[in-house]
Amino acid sequence: MNTTDRIKETLETLKIFSETTNGVTRLPFTKEAKLAVNFLKQKMEEAGLEVFIDASGAVHGIRPGISSRKIIIGSHYDSVKSGGAYDGIAGVVCGIEIARLLKYETLFYTLEVIGFNDEEGVRFGTGFFSSKAFLGEWDIEKLKHQYDEQGISVYEAMKSWNLVPEQLINSVWKLSQIRCFMEIHIEQGPVLEKEAVELGIVNGIVGMKRYNIQVFGRADHAGTTPMNMRYDALTGTATVIEYIEKAAKKYAGAVATVGACEVSPNAVNTVPEKVKFSLDIRSMNNDDLHALEKDILTYLEKTAQERNLTYEMQTKLEVEPSDMDDTLKSYLRQSILKLGYSSININSGAGHDALPISRKLPTAMLFVPSKGGRSHCPEEYSKPENLAKAVHVMLDTIKKINNEENINELS
């Protein structure tokens, strides 16, 4: 069986580990995620890796080199609700395949393949859970108060997997012992397919701001309350949501999305008393990111005052834009040319584990085209042969890093 077939077969098996049959739903610390972790553990062992699961729920496979200093590759194994079978998990599978192909090679650097947990942040709104654990950015007390829709905290969910949250401190990386981090990922957009290229070298990743916002009005009878005497949380929120779309268009390349919305009491004959909605803002330009945020929040405040409403906000995620490492991008480009593949440079509009990591370590990402640009949906698809090309490029790049002329200085 060749690399393409192995990738295809492994991904076909992994998509079975889903809460839903319409797309993949594999949320963190669930039985579906546990099945995926156990399967990845098996595949890592077959590739000759030494495997363990850390306190964050990430699965690690290590292949020792001459030096204990590491090259780390990987991506995430969790999904959104009713998402696709390639987002994140394809990068983990590619990482395992790279390790398999290097099984009998002598390498200077230790190679580590990681399947990260809870990159998406769908269940708890946490996002980048494992990667932020590796960077020492989690407060244990905070994890006791981050809840899912059933009222289960991150802390409790971790313990349901027999993990010890207090041991997250043991997962923190010693940055001086890591040469770099690299991630293969599907593009999740239409650019590579439109340009008819096989791969994309990522220049940078957008910054993100994510909030949960609640707007409060007053519940009244829908038939007996005059229009000019209402405190309607929904019409106020609708005005804000309409403005969010207009505001984002003022900043080149920025996007703003309201992807979730709940109305209470959600009754046909009652004026809405409360609306809870999400706000996701992204931009490669940090100044634009902050300006758009201020623009939207100023309008929210203005609308609340004009309509005699109140509101509360909870910040769920704040990450600044980040550039990928120039040396690693150059290595990827050289490997692509050597292997005769086509590529372009591209920015990532999606967040990835590489984003927080890139602020601390030399980091690179390699994108594979997404059919129709579709992602976070059951129709998500990337050709296994293109994933195999990404594997061979990353494999060659890893060899380049291991043969750096100044390797003695780097070690």
C-alpha positions in Angstrom: 0.0 0.0 0.0 1.4 3.4 -0.9 1.2 6.7 0.9 -1.9 7.9 -0.9 -3.8 4.7 -0.1 -2.7 4.7 3.5 -3.9 8.2 4.0 -7.2 7.5 2.4 -7.8 4.3 4.3 -6.9 5.9 7.7 -9.2 8.9 7.1 -12.0 6.6 6.1 -11.7 4.8 9.4 -11.4 7.9 11.5 -14.6 9.5 10.1 -16.5 6.7 11.7 -15.7 8.1 15.1 -18.4 10.6 15.1 -21.5 11.5 17.2 -23.4 12.2 13.9 -23.8 10.4 10.6 -24.3 13.6 8.7 -20.8 14.9 8.7 -18.2 14.4 11.5 -19.0 15.5 15.1 -16.0 14.7 17.3 -16.0 17.1 20.3 -13.3 17.1 23.0 -13.4 14.6 25.9 -16.3 12.6 24.3 -16.4 8.9 23.6 -16.0 9.6 19.9 -12.8 11.6 20.6 -11.5 8.8 22.8 -12.0 6.2 20.0 -10.1 8.5 17.6 -7.3 8.9 20.1 -7.0 5.2 20.6 -6.9 4.6 16.9 -4.3 7.3 16.3 -2.2 5.7 19.2 -2.4 2.4 17.3 -1.3 4.0 14.0 1.6 5.8 15.7 2.8 2.6 17.3 2.7 0.9 13.9 4.8 3.7 12.5 7.4 2.9 15.2 6.7 5.8 17.5 6.8 5.9 21.3 3.3 7.0 22.3 1.7 8.8 25.2 -1.4 10.9 26.0 -0.8 14.1 28.0 -3.0 15.9 30.5 -4.6 18.0 27.7 -5.8 14.9 25.9 -3.3 15.3 23.1 -1.7 12.1 21.7 2.0 12.2 21.1 4.3 9.9 19.1 8.0 10.3 19.5 10.8 9.0 17.3 14.2 9.8 19.1 17.0 11.4 17.1 20.7 11.9 17.9 19.6 15.1 19.7 16.7 15.4 22.2 15.9 18.7 20.5 12.7 18.3 18.5 11.0 18.9 15.2 7.3 18.8 16.0 4.6 18.2 13.4 0.9 17.6 13.7 -2.6 19.1 13.8 -5.9 18.5 15.7 -8.2 15.5 15.9 -11.4 17.3 17.1 -14.1 18.6 14.8 -16.9 21.1 14.6 -20.5 19.9 14.8 -21.4 18.0 11.6 -18.1 19.0 10.0 -15.9 17.2 7.6 -13.5 14.3 7.7 -10.4 16.2 6.8 -10.1 19.4 8.9 -7.3 18.9 11.3 -7.3 15.1 11.3 -5.7 15.0 7.8 -2.7 16.8 9.2 -2.4 14.3 12.1 -2.6 11.3 9.6 0.0 13.0 7.4 2.3 13.4 10.3 2.1 9.8 11.2 2.8 8.9 7.6 5.9 11.1 7.6 7.1 9.3 10.7 6.5 5.9 9.1 8.6 7.0 6.0 11.4 8.1 8.3 11.3 5.0 10.5 14.7 3.7 9.4 16.4 7.0 8.7 19.1 8.5 11.0 18.0 11.9 12.1 19.7 14.5 14.2 16.6 15.9 15.6 14.0 14.0 17.5 10.7 13.9 15.6 7.4 14.3 17.5 4.0 13.9 15.9 1.1 15.3 17.9 -2.7 15.0 17.6 -3.9 18.1 19.3 -7.1 18.2 21.3 -9.8 20.9 21.1 -8.4 23.3 18.5 -11.9 24.2 17.4 -13.3 25.4 20.8 -16.8 24.3 19.9 -17.8 22.4 23.1 -16.4 24.8 25.7 -15.5 27.9 23.7 -11.9 27.4 24.8 -10.1 26.9 21.5 -6.4 25.9 21.0 -6.7 23.8 24.1 -3.7 21.6 23.7 -1.5 24.2 22.0 -2.2 26.7 24.7 -1.4 24.0 27.4 1.9 23.5 25.7 2.6 27.2 26.0 1.6 27.3 29.7 -1.4 29.6 29.0 -4.2 27.8 31.0 -5.3 28.7 34.5 -6.7 25.6 36.2 -9.3 27.7 38.1 -10.6 29.1 34.8 -11.1 25.5 33.5 -13.5 24.9 36.4 -15.7 27.7 35.1 -15.7 27.0 31.3 -18.9 25.1 30.6 -20.5 23.3 27.7 -24.2 23.4 26.9 -24.9 20.7 29.5 -23.2 22.6 32.3 -20.1 20.3 32.3 -16.8 22.2 32.9 -13.6 21.6 31.1 -12.1 20.5 34.4 -14.9 17.9 34.9 -14.6 16.7 31.2 -10.9 16.1 31.6 -11.4 14.0 34.7 -14.0 11.9 32.8 -11.0 10.8 30.7 -9.1 10.0 33.9 -6.8 13.0 33.2 -5.5 15.2 36.0 -6.0 18.9 35.1 -3.3 19.9 37.6 -0.8 18.0 35.6 -1.2 20.4 32.6 1.9 22.1 34.0 3.9 19.0 33.0 2.8 19.4 29.4 4.4 22.9 29.0 7.1 22.8 26.3 10.7 23.7 27.0 11.0 26.0 24.0 14.8 25.9 23.8 14.5 22.1 23.2 12.3 22.6 20.0 13.7 23.5 16.6 10.4 24.2 15.0 6.7 23.3 14.6 5.1 22.5 11.2 1.5 21.6 10.3 -0.2 20.2 7.2 -3.8 21.3 6.9 -6.5 21.5 4.3 -7.0 25.1 3.0 -10.7 25.3 3.9 -11.2 27.9 1.2 -11.4 28.1 -2.6 -8.1 29.8 -3.6 -5.8 26.8 -4.3 -8.4 25.0 -6.4 -9.2 28.2 -8.3 -5.5 28.8 -9.0 -5.2 25.1 -10.0 -2.1 24.4 -7.8 -1.4 21.4 -5.7 -0.1 23.1 -2.5 -0.1 26.4 -0.6 2.8 27.8 1.5 1.2 29.8 4.3 2.5 33.3 4.8 0.6 34.1 7.9 -2.5 33.4 10.0 -5.3 35.8 10.8 -5.8 37.2 14.3 -9.1 36.4 15.9 -11.5 37.8 18.5 -14.4 35.8 19.7 -17.2 36.8 22.1 -20.5 35.5 23.5 -22.9 38.5 23.8 -26.2 38.6 25.6 -28.7 41.3 25.0 -31.5 41.8 27.6 -34.9 43.4 27.1 -38.3 42.6 28.7 -40.7 39.8 28.0 -44.2 41.2 27.3 -47.4 40.1 25.5 -47.0 40.1 21.7 -50.6 41.3 21.2 -51.2 43.8 23.9 -47.8 45.6 24.0 -47.7 48.6 21.6 -44.6 48.8 19.3 -43.4 52.0 20.9 -43.6 50.5 24.4 -41.5 47.4 23.8 -38.0 46.4 25.0 -37.4 43.8 22.3 -34.0 42.1 22.7 -34.3 40.4 19.3 -35.0 43.5 17.1 -32.2 45.3 18.9 -29.9 42.4 18.3 -31.0 42.1 14.6 -30.0 45.8 14.1 -26.5 45.0 15.6 -26.1 41.9 13.4 -27.0 43.8 10.3 -24.4 46.5 11.2 -21.7 43.8 11.9 -21.9 42.8 8.2 -21.6 46.4 7.0 -18.8 47.2 9.4 -16.6 44.2 8.3 -16.8 45.3 4.7 -15.0 48.6 5.6 -11.8 46.8 6.4 -10.0 45.0 3.5 -9.7 41.3 4.1 -11.5 41.4 7.5 -14.5 39.2 8.2 -17.0 39.2 11.0 -19.5 36.4 11.7 -22.5 35.8 13.9 -22.7 32.0 13.7 -24.9 31.2 16.7 -28.0 32.8 18.1 -30.5 31.8 20.8 -33.7 33.7 21.6 -35.6 33.5 25.0 -38.3 32.7 25.8 -38.5 31.8 22.1 -42.3 31.9 22.1 -44.5 33.0 19.2 -46.7 35.3 21.3 -44.0 36.8 23.6 -41.7 39.8 23.0 -38.2 38.4 23.2 -36.6 39.1 26.6 -33.0 37.8 25.9 -30.8 37.0 22.9 -27.5 35.3 23.1 -25.2 35.4 20.1 -21.7 34.7 19.1 -19.3 37.2 17.4 -16.2 36.1 15.5 -13.9 38.8 14.1 -10.8 38.0 12.0 -8.1 39.9 10.1 -4.5 39.6 9.0 -4.1 43.3 10.0 -3.9 43.7 13.7 -4.9 47.4 13.6 -7.9 46.6 11.5 -8.8 43.8 13.9 -8.9 46.2 16.8 -10.6 48.9 14.9 -13.4 46.6 13.6 -13.9 45.3 17.2 -14.2 48.9 18.5 -16.6 49.8 15.7 -18.9 46.9 16.4 -18.9 47.3 20.2 -19.5 51.0 19.9 -22.6 50.4 17.8 -23.8 47.7 20.3 -23.6 50.2 23.1 -25.4 52.9 21.1 -28.2 50.5 20.1 -28.6 49.3 23.7 -29.0 52.9 24.9 -31.4 53.9 22.2 -33.7 50.9 22.8 -33.4 50.8 26.6 -31.7 47.4 26.5 -28.7 46.1 28.5 -26.0 43.6 27.4 -23.2 41.5 28.8 -20.1 40.2 27.0 -17.8 37.3 27.6 -14.5 37.2 25.7 -13.9 33.6 24.5 -10.8 34.0 22.4 -8.2 36.7 21.6 -5.3 35.9 19.3 -3.2 38.3 17.3 -2.2 37.7 13.6 1.0 35.9 13.1 3.6 35.4 10.3 5.2 32.1 9.5 8.9 31.6 9.7 10.8 32.8 6.5 13.5 30.0 6.7 10.9 27.2 7.0 8.9 28.8 4.1 12.0 28.8 2.0 12.7 25.1 2.8 9.1 24.2 1.9 9.4 26.1 -1.4 12.7 24.4 -2.3 11.2 21.0 -1.5 8.1 21.7 -3.7 10.3 22.8 -6.6 12.6 19.7 -6.1 9.6 17.4 -6.3 8.0 19.2 -9.3 4.8 20.2 -7.6 2.9 23.5 -8.1 2.2 26.0 -5.3 1.5 29.6 -4.3 1.9 31.5 -1.2 -1.3 32.1 0.7 -2.7 33.6 4.0 -4.8 31.5 6.3 -8.2 32.9 7.2 -8.8 30.1 9.7 -7.2 29.7 13.0 -4.9 26.8 13.6 -2.7 25.4 16.4 0.2 26.9 14.5 -1.2 30.3 15.3 -0.4 30.5 19.1 2.7 28.4 18.6 4.1 30.7 16.0 4.4 33.5 18.5 6.9 31.3 20.5 8.6 29.0 17.9 9.7 29.0 14.2 6.5 27.7 12.6 5.4 26.7 9.1 2.1 25.5 7.5 1.5 23.7 4.2 -2.0 23.8 2.7 -3.8 21.2 0.5 -6.6 22.3 -1.8 -10.2 21.9 -0.6 -12.8 20.8 -3.1 -15.1 23.7 -3.9 -13.5 25.6 -1.0 -15.9 23.8 1.4 -15.1 23.1 5.0 -16.8 22.7 8.4 -19.5 20.8 6.5 -20.1 17.2 5.4 -19.1 18.1 1.9 -15.5 18.9 2.9 -13.0 17.0 0.8 -9.3 17.1 -0.2 -7.7 14.6 -2.6 -5.6 11.9 -0.8 -3.0 12.3 -3.6 -2.6 16.0 -2.7 -2.2 15.1 0.9 0.4 12.6 -0.1 2.3 15.3 -2.0 2.2 17.4 1.2 3.7 14.5 3.1 6.6 14.2 0.6 7.2 17.9 0.7 7.2 18.0 4.5 9.4 14.8 4.6 12.0 16.5 2.3 11.8 19.7 4.4 12.5 17.7 7.6 15.5 16.2 6.0 16.7 19.7 5.0 16.3 20.9 8.6 18.3 17.9 9.8 21.1 18.8 7.4 21.4 22.5 8.2 24.9 23.7 7.8 24.8 25.4 11.2 23.3 22.4 12.9 26.0 22.4 15.6 25.0 25.9 16.6 21.3 25.1 16.5 21.8 22.1 18.8 
